[in-house]
Amino acid sequence: MFLLFEEAGKFMAGRVLSEADASAQVELDSGKRAKVKAASMLLKFDKPTPAQLISAAQTVSEGIELELAWEFSPAEEFGFADLAREYFNAQATLEQQAAMLFKLFEAPHYFRRAGKGRFRKAPAEVVAQALAAIDKKRQLQLQIDQWVAELSAGSCPGAIREQLYKILFKPDKNAAEYRAVVEASRATRLAPLELLKNAGAVDSPYQFHWRRFLFDNFPKGIVFPALEAPPIKENLPLAAVSAFSIDDSATTEIDDALSVTGLGSGQVTVGIHIAAPGLALQPGSAIDQIGRARLSTVYMPGFKITMLPDAVVQSYTLQEGRACPAVSLYVTIDESSLEIRGSETRLECVPIAANLRHDQLDAVVTEQWLQEPDFEHVQGPGLPAEQRIALSFLYRMARSLKSGREQVRGKPESFNRPDYHFRLLSDGGAEPSGSEQIHISVRQRGAPLDMIVAEAMILANSRWGNWMAELGVPAIYRSQASLAPGVKVRMGTRALPHAGIGVASYAWSTSPLRRYTDLVNQWQIIACVRHGKTAALAAPFKAKDTELFSIISSFDTAYGAYNAYQGAMERFWTLRYLEQNGITELVASVFKENMVRADELPLVLPVLGGRDLPRGAKVRVKLGAIDPITLDVVGTVVERIDAIPDSTLGCAGGTVAEEDESADEDDQVSGPIAIAVDMAPGLAPSDDNPTP
């Protein structure tokens, strides 16, 4: 005897070996044995064989018209054999009964299952809805098939082009567009991105990177709502100083300025003046919500996305020729020993005499020019005598501060690689198209103006961090436990040492127009100035405030994404520079097995033929094809062009840790490192990393 039964939604048949009231032992054609419960037993028969029955029943079931079967079926519950006799004839064969069972089972939109081989016809309206859904699914599959054919033939359908970034980076796996790409990828054996590139879905490599960044980070666009900057209502005293800022010509968010008074008296007062949007903006206000959503200005060659609307920035920026509201740190310094005697913080209006520009003055404000009063460069813009004297003292102070930090660090800071400045020759502040000519210039890290600004801002950030900690006012700090490899900079609300910088605590506070963490800390500093020892009660953010932790988490995520994009765009423009200038070979230094760093460009790339070369070896590299979408380029070592003995090459340039001593390069005097070994981002400009 044979038995047809259901198991896990499948129909099987086999020889009955034994049978009890509640179950039977069945042997399948494969030799496998199964225990079948009575509730799963559907048909018992002596012939044909199980395989013949199932094959014949499947053939017969294909000819059954479901609509006609539905019409024949009774309103009440029925068995499959009953309907087979109604549909075929009163003497329906075993094959016809099994065929009806198979057909009913696969048509739940017509017949609902009601138990062991029993069914109930679905209401007419349910059938109509189900048939409409099935037809819609069929039409959708036809559309998918058409898109697959087009993609496979090298053409991108418009619907898929519109969903390009969603398909690649945040796909809805049930969407027809995504399914078409997946099916076409399998059919052509191409990766989805390669498939879409071949189909012309990516019309501009630059726009691909830009739109992907906006898709991930600014899905609602980058246009600000119409908002007016609230005025600072407080009647602030006018500072008796003449301050100047030091930024690049493209900088519009001028956060910081410096002043020097008391030169020649033996005791000099250095003023570090920070733009004070925190005096007007309030936590929770409309503008604050914008700042908290963006968290930082986003930098890239030729363009930037500001954290705050330009009209708001211009209301508080330290523009020359104006007396601007500022939070000022006055540091009293012994003119001879450069020892710091004390400091004081004030809220005031500061006259800004000049906005000095790095790119115009770096060639003028050299170490020799600062240290030798009679030395003059042959060419270059001049500076008033009082500014030259002030810059000379600030440079002395910066060197002293840097030396003091290095003693705390336990070793000096070393900057073995230059900074690279990217300039689009046809840019005018508008969003780039990707076709612009690119100019890449070099500025050695640690230039005098860089050092002056960086050390002044580090001084302010550390002093204010210590002060808030003394008053019990929570703030957002950056800390690093040690300089050991792998020890990263972390953000938190506790005033902990920053080993990479060499200070007892460090709270970003000097870029409130460009970083949201700095604006938050400025609110806390303002509370300290106004309330002193009771500031902890009056500050906007209290101890263990969950809002602070939320801001830290959001900022870390956003800042990392922004820096990654900046790094990617710097690499994009470096590759464009190679193409535009027809560069097919370059000189590079080996720093890792089969990896080199170009000597005169911010470019790291893998190479063939560099496996046995020691670290620091100079090689000539022939470049392969450039992919501006994946940002890939591979080189081949043509020849080694140095003659350094192998015994010394292992330490040429220092270790990786020595080249990038701090895990937080944006807290160093240096500017951005364009591309690290793993193509990590360059660093966005900041007060202590002043290159814009």
N, C-alpha and C positions, 0 to 999 in steps of 0.2 A: 504494500500500500504506500502511496505517496501523499504528501501533504503540502499544500500551498499556504504560506503564512507571511505575516508582515513582521519585519524587525527594523526598528529605527527608521521608519519611513520608506523602507525598501521591501519589494516582494521577492520572496525566495521559495524554492521548492526542493524537497528531498525525500529520501526513503525513510519511512517510519520504522525505527528499530524497536521501540517499546512505547507503550502509552498507558498513562494513569488517568485518573479523573481530572486532574488539574493541569497536566502537562504531558509532553511527549518528547522522546529522544529522537532526533532526526539527523540523518547523515546526508550531507549535500554532495553534489557531484564531485566537488573538489576533495572530498574525503573528510572535510571538517564536520565535526558533530556539534549540534546545538540543542539546547533545552528550550522547547517552545511552550509557552503558557497557553492555556485553553483560550484565553481572550484574544490571542494572536492567530489562532487557527481559522482559515477561511474556506479552504476546499480540500476534500479528501478524494483521491481518485486512484484507479489501478493502471490506467493507461490514458494517454501516451506517457513517455518519460517526462520528468520535470523540465528538462531543457526544451523538449519539443513543445510542451504546453506553453511555456513562457514565450517562446519565439512565435508560435502561431497566434497567441493572444495579443501580442504587441502588434502583429501585422493587422489583425482584425480591428484593433482599437483605433488604428489610424483612419479607418473608414467610418467611424461612428460620428454622426453629426450631433454636436452637443446641444444645439438649439432645439433639434427635434427630440432628443432624449429628454431635455428639460420639459418640453410640451407633454410628452408621454408620462412623465413621472407624476405620482400622486401627491396631493398636498401634505399628507401625513408622512411620517417616517417610513422608510422602506429599505429593503435589502438589495444588494447589487444583482443577485440572481433574479429577483422579482422583476426588476426593471429590464433585465436582459430578455426575459420572456415577453415583456410588453413590447420591447423594441424590435426584437428579431422574430420570434414566434414562441408558441407555448412549449415547444420542445427545444429550447435554446441549448446548444451544445456546451460542453465543458469549456471549449476554447472561447465561445461567445460570452459565457458568464465571466470568465477571467478577463476577457477584453473589456467588458463593461466595468468591472472592478477597477482596472487600470485607468480607464477613461474618467470615471467618476473621481478617482483619487487625485488626478492631476488637474481637475477643474473646480477648485474651491469657490470660484466666483459664480458657478452655476449650482453646485451642490455642497452643502455643509456636512462634514463628517459627524456622525452621531454615535459612533461606537464600532463594535466588531462587525465590519463589512456593511454597516448601515449608514444611511444618508438622509438628508432632508433638503428639498429644493429651496433655493434662495428666492426671496421676493423679487418681483419683476424690476422694481426700482434699483435694488442692489445689483442685479445682473447688468442693468443698463450702465450704472456707474462703473462697474468693474470692466465692462467691455470698452467703455470710453478710456479708462486708464490704460488698458492693454494696448489700445490703438495709439494712445499718446506715447507709450513706451516704445512701440514699434516705430513710430515716426521719428522719435528721438534717436533710436539706434540707427535708422537710415541716415539721419543727419550726421551722427558720429562716424558712420562708415564713409560718408562723403568727405568729411573733414580729414579722416585718416588717409584717404586716397590723395587729397590735395597736399597734405603735409609730406607724404611719402614721395610725391612728385616734385617737391621743392617749392611749394606755394603755401603761404600762410593765410588761412581764412580770416576775415576781419574780426569775427567774434573772438577768435583765439588771440589775435594781436591785442585786442582791447583788454583781455584778461591775462596778459603775458606775465606780469609780476605776481599776480595772485596764484597763477598756475605753478610758477617756479618756486615761490617762497612761502606762501600761505595758502596751499591748495585746499579747495573743497573737493574731496575725493569722490563725491557723488555727482559733481558738476559734469555736464556733457563735455565741456571744453577740456577739462583735465583728463577725462577718460579717453578722449580722442588723442591727446598727446601721448598718453601712456601706451595706447594701442599702436600708434604710429611708431613710437620709440621701439616697441618690441618687434614690429614688422620690419623696420629698417636696421635694427640693431645699433641704433645711435642713442647716445645719452640725450635726455630731453633738451638741454641747452644747445647741444650741437645740432640736434634736429631743427630746433626753432631758428638757430642762426642760419642754417642752410636754406630754410624756408623764407628767409627775409623778414622774420618777425622783429629782429633788432636792426632798426634803420640807422641808429647812431650809437656807437659804443659809449660816448660820453653821456648821452641821454639815458642809456641803459643803467649806468651807475647812478646817475642823478635821480631818475624816477624810482629806482629801487630804494634809494635812501629815503626819499619822500614817502614812498609807500610804507616803509617800515617805521619811520619816525614822525612824519608829518602827514598822516592820511587825510587831514582836513585842509592841507595847503599851508603856505607860509605867510599869507597875507594877514596882517593884524586888523582887528576890528577898530572902528573909529573911537579913539579914547584921547582925552586931554590929560596932560600931566598936572596933578594937583600942585598948587603953589606951596612953598614953605612959609608957613604963617609966623613962625618964630622970629622975633627980632634979634638977629645974631650980631655980635660985635664984629667990627672990621679988624682983621689981623694987620699988625704993623710989619708986614713982610712983603717981599716981591718974589713971587714963586714962578717956577717954570716947570713944564712937563717935558718928558723925553719919550717920544713914540715914533712909529713909522709914519710916513706921509699918508698912508691909507687909513690910519686909525681915526675913527670918529668917536669911539667910546673912550674918552680920556678920563681915566679913573684916578690917576695919581699925579701929584706934582711935588716939587721939592723947594725948599728955601733955606738959606744960610744967613744967619745974623751973628754979629759979635766977633767977626774975624779981626785979629790983631789985638783983642782984649785979653787973650789967654783962656777965655771960656767961650766956646762957640755953641750956638743953638741951631740944630738942624731940624727943620720942620718937614714932616712927611704928611702931605695933605691929600685926603681921599675924598672923592666926590660923595655927596651925602644924599642920595635918593631916599635913604631910610628916614630922613627928617620929614618927608612929605608922604611917601607911600606907607600904607598900613597893611599889616598881615590880614589877608582875607579880602582886600579890595580887588576891584576888577583888574587893575594893572598887576597887582601881586599874583593873581591867579594865572595871568599870562606868563609871568616870570617863572612861576612854579611849574607850569606845564612844559616850558622849554628848558629851564634849568641852566642853560649856558648858551653863549653865542657859539655858533658853528662856523669853523674856519675851513677854507679850502682855497687853492690857488685861484685868484681872480674874482672871488665872491665870498660872501659870508651871510649867514642868517643870524640876525641879532636876537638876543634874548628879549629885549624890550623894543617897542616901537621907536623909530628914529626921532619922532617929535618928543617923546619922553626922554630919550637919551640926550637930545640937545638942550633940554631944560636943565639938566643936572651935570652935563659934561664940563670939565674944567677948561673952558674956552679962553684963549688969550684975549686980553682987553676987557675982561669982566671980573667982577668980584663975585666969586662962586661959593655957595654954601659947601662946607667941608667938615669932615671929622679929622682933626689935626693932632698928630703925635709930635710933641716937641721933645727932642732928646738933647740934653746938655752934655757937652763933650769937652774934655780938657784939650786945648788946642795943641799942646806940645806932645803929651803922652797918648792922646786919643782915647783915654779912658772915659767911659760913660759915667757921668756923675748922677744922673737922674733923668726922669721923663715925666711928662704931663700930657693929658689929653684934653682938647677943647673942641667945642662946637662953635664955628665962626664962619664969617665970610672971608675968603682969601683972594686978594688981588693976583690974577694970573698975568704975568708980564709977557710970557712967550710960551709957545708950543714948539719946542725943539724937535727935530726929526732925525732919526737914526740914519736913514739912507742919504741924507744931505750932509751929515756931520761926521760920520764914522771915519772918513778919510782925513778930517781936520782934527777931531778930538782924539789924538793918539797919545800914547804914554809919554812920548818925548814932549809933545805940545803941552801936556798937563804938568810935567815936572820941570820944564825949563822955561821960565817966564819970557826969555828973550827969543825963543825959537818961534819961527813963523813958517807955515807951509807956503810954497810958491803960489799955489792956486787953492781955491776953495772959499766958501762964504766965511766971513769973519763973525766974531761974537763980541759983544760989549765986554769991556775989561772986567766989570764986576761979575759977569757970568763966567768968564774964564777963571777968575780967582775962586769963585764958589765951586765950580766943577773940579778945580785942582784940589780943594780941600775935601770935597766929597769923594774923590778918587782915593786920596790918602785914607779917609775913613773906611771906604769900601775894602781896601786891601787889608786894613787892620781887622775889620770885622770878619773877613774871609779867613784870615790867618787864625783868629780866635776860634772860629767854627771848626777849622781843620784840626786844631788841637783837641777839641772835644770829640771829633770824629775818630781821631787816632791815626789818620793818614790824610794826605792832601787830596783835593779834588783834581782829577786829571781829565782833560777833554782832548782826546786824540783825533777827533774828527771835526770837520768844519760844519757850520750851519749852511743850509742852502735856501736861498730866497727865490720863490717862483713869481714871475711877473708875466701876465698875458699882455702882449704888446698892443693888442687892439681893445683891451678892456676899458670900460668906462663906468664901472660899477654895476653894469647890467649883468644878468645871468649869462654865463658863457654858453656857447653853442658846441664847443669841443673842437672847432676848426681853427681857433686862434693860434697865432704864432706864440711860442713859449720861450721865454728867456730865463735861464737858471744861473744865478750868480752865487758866489761864495762869500761868506763872512765868517771869519775865524771866531770860534767860540771864546767867550771871555773878553771881548773887546771892552775898552774902558767905559763907554756909555752903558753897555749891557751890565757890567759889573756894578756900576753906580746904582742903577735902578734896582737890580736884583738884590743887592745887599741892603738897600734901604727898605725894600718891601719885606724881605726876610726879617729885618729888625722890627718892623712894625707888626708883622704877623705874630712873631714870637712874643714881643712885649705885650701886645693886647691879649694874646692867649694866656700868658702868665697872670695878667691883671684880672681877667675874668675868672680864672681859677681861684685866685686869692679872695675874690668877693663872693665866691660860691655861685656865680652866674654860669649856667650851662652854655656851651657853645659847640660848634662843629669843628673838631680837631682832625689833623692828619698826623699819624704817628708811624714810626718804624722802629721795631724792637732792636734791630742790630743790622750791621752791614753784611752779615753772612749771606751767602748765595741762597736765593729762594725766599728770603724774608721780605715780604711785600709791604708797601705803604697801605695803611688801613685808615678808614675814617670812623670816628666815634665821637662820643660826647665827653670823654675824659681827657684831661690834659696830661698826655703821656709824651715821653721824649721822642724826638725824630732823629734817629741815628744818622740817616742819610744827609741831613742838613747840619746836624750838630747843635741842636737847640733843645731846651728843656721842654718846650711845648710849641705847637705851631697851629694857628687857626687862620685859615684863609679869610682875610678881611679887606683886602686892598683892591678888589675888582668888583664892586657891587653893581656896576652897570653891565658886567659881562658874565658873572657867575652868581647863581642864586645862593649858594652857600655863603658867599661873602656878604650878600644883602642881609641874610639871616643873622650873621655875626655882627653886622653893623647895627642892627636893631638892639642887639644885646649890649654892644659897646655904648650906644647912646644912653641906654638905661643906666649903665655904670657911671657915665659922666653926670647924669642928672640926679642920681639917687645915692651914689657912693656905697656905703656899707649895707644899705637896704635895697640895693639894686636887684638882688635875687627875688624879692617879692614883687618888684615893679616890672621886671623884664617880660617881654611878650612870651617867651618860652621858658617854662619852669623846669626844675630838675626832673629827670626821668619822663619828660614830655614825649608821648608817643609820636607827636608831630615831627619832632627832631629826627627820630629814628626813621620815620617814613621819608623825610626829605633826604636823608643820607642814602637810603636804599635807592630811591628814584634817581638821585644825582649820580651815583656810581654807575648805574645802568646807562643813563643817557650820556654821560661824559665819555664812557667807554665806547659807545656807539659813534659818537661824534668824532672822537679821535681816530677810530678805525676808518671812518669815511675820509677824514683828512689824509690819513696815510695812504688809502687806496687812490685818492685823487692825485696826490703827489707822485705816486708810482705811475698813474695813468699819464700825467703830463711829462714825466721823465721818459716814458716810452715814446710819447709823441715827439719829444725833443730829439730822440735818436732817429726817428723817421724823418722829421723835418730837415735835419742836418745831414742825412745820409750816412750816419755813423754805423758802420758794420763791424768795427773792431774797437776795443778799448783796453786800457791797462787796468789791472785789478790786483787786489791782494787776497791771498787765500786766508780765510779765518776759520774754516771748518771743512771737514772732508767733503769735497765736491761742491763747495760753496765759496763764492768770492764776493768781494765788495769793490765796486768801481772806485778808482782813486779820485776821479774828478767829477763824479755825478752821484746823486743820492740813490744808488741802485745796488741791490743785492740780487744775485741770481745763481741758480745751480749751473754747474759746468760738467762736461764730460772730459775725462783725461786729467782730473785733478786729484785723483784718489790718493796717490802716494806723495803729494806735495806737502811740505811742512807749513805750519801756520806762519803767516807773514811773507810767504814767497810772492814775488812780483811776477805776474804772468800777463801775456797778451792773449786776449780772448776774442774769438770770432763769434759774432752773435748770430743766432738762428732766427727763425720767424717769430714775429711779435704778435701776440693775441691781445688786442686792447680790451676785450670783454672779460677774459679770465685773468688779464694782467700778467700773463706768462711770457717769459722769454728764457731760452736756454742757450748757453754758450758752450763753445769748445775751446779748450786750452790749445793755443797754437804753439807757444813756446814760453819757456821761463826766461825772464830777462834780467834777473838779479844774479848776484854771485855771492850771496850771504852763506857762510858755512852752515851746514845743517845743525850743528851743535848750538848755534845761537838763534836759529829761526824759531825754535819752539817758544821763545819768550818775546819775539818781536811784537811790539805794540802792546805788550802786557796781556793779561788774561782777559777773558770776556768780562769778568767782574770788575777788573781794573778800568776797562774802557767805559763801561756803563756802571760806575760805582754805586750809584743810588738806584733803588728800585722805583724811585719817583723823580725822573729826570726833570719834570716840570717844576720841581722845587729847587733846581740848581740854577746857577748863573747862566747856563747854556740855553740856546734856543732849541728848535725842534730837531730830532733825528728823523729823517724822512721815512726810511724803511728799515726796520730791524730784521733780524735773521728770519723770523717767521712772518715777515711782512706786516708786523704790528704797526700801529699808526704813529705818525709824528705827533707832536704835542701842540695843543692849541696855545696861542699866545696868551700870556697872563702877565701880571705885575712882576713876578719873579722869573718869567720866561718871556722877555719883552718882544721877541720878533713877531710881527703880525703876519 
